[in-house]
Amino acid sequence: MRFGLFGVNSFQGAHSATAAATARLAEEVGLDSVWATDHVVVPATYDTTYPYDETGKMMGGQVEFDLADPLIWLSYAAAVTERIILATGILVLPQRNPLVLAKQVASLDVLAGGRVHLGVGVGWLEEEFAAVGVPFADRGRRHDDYVIAMRALWRDTKATVDTTYASFTDAISLPHPVDGGVPIVIGGGSIRAARRAGRIGDGFFPTVSGPDALRPLLETVRAEADDAGRDAEAIEVTVPFAGDLTGLDNIEQRQAVVDELCWTADAYAAGGVTRILVPALPADALHPLAADLAARYGTGDDVIGGAA
């Protein structure tokens, strides 16, 4: 099991001093990755139901909070780190121009020495799509066409693509990523997202309430991968921890909090999860937590649970 930080570019993490400190700290304590989330805009009011909380609202209904652009944040983090994986979790792909995004991601990957993972999803906030000027309908097909386009631009010197939402001939986009491509991690907690991960994903990033909710999604990923002739075991699964870590600064509660996290991690690992993400915690909480995780899971190449 590996561990990373999630939501690193939000709230205080959107500001320079905290961003640099968070990225350095994650690397220092042996975590393997930092994951930056994405919203271009958040409408002051919205009727669309947020699918990952029973209230139907993100952030408990809060709409005014700092959220740095994920790629710019990760570029900043790349400059102050050497090893840690730099990932989006999750970037709303249908809202981006795929040719521009392919250039941005490849450039970041080259400058970071091949450390980028691109987590993408179809998005859920219809009012945001309207504000950005992108149709909400058929965003799934748009998402998949954009994945095809980016992979072609990363792979081929003269890329040609002809799909519903991406069409170009002999397009040159250099530099290519370090390894000839960037791992694409499919986000989403629905069966449809799981099917997409099994069909085209290098990884899967489901936001779920726990191991029981994850099980049918992973079964779907594996079945879809088998049908597509792909190796299901090669699809890396990264899951944000849905539990409460607020008791870490309380000596009396600390052990119970760590035990819950480790129990969840063990249950996830038994189902095939390879990485758990915890919120971007302050240094006084993250240092001892990382020490507890290292004692439980060991370290390899200075990364908790294994090499990056």
ABEGO torsion letter per residue (X at the ends): XBBBBBGAABEAAABAAAAAAAAAAAAAAGBABBBBBBBABBBABBABBBAABAAGBBGGGBABBBBBBAAAAAAAAAAABAABBBBBOBBBAAABBAAAAAAAAAAAAAAAGGABBBBBBAEABAAAAAAAGBBABGAAAAAAAAAAAAAAAAABABBBBBBAABBBBGBBBOBBBAAGEBBBBBBEABAAAAAAAAAABABBBBBBAEAAAAAAAAAAAAAAAAAAGBBAAABBBBBBBABBAAAAABAAAAAAAAAAAAAAAAAAAAAGBABBBBBBBBAAAAAAAAAAAAAAAEBBGGBBGEBX
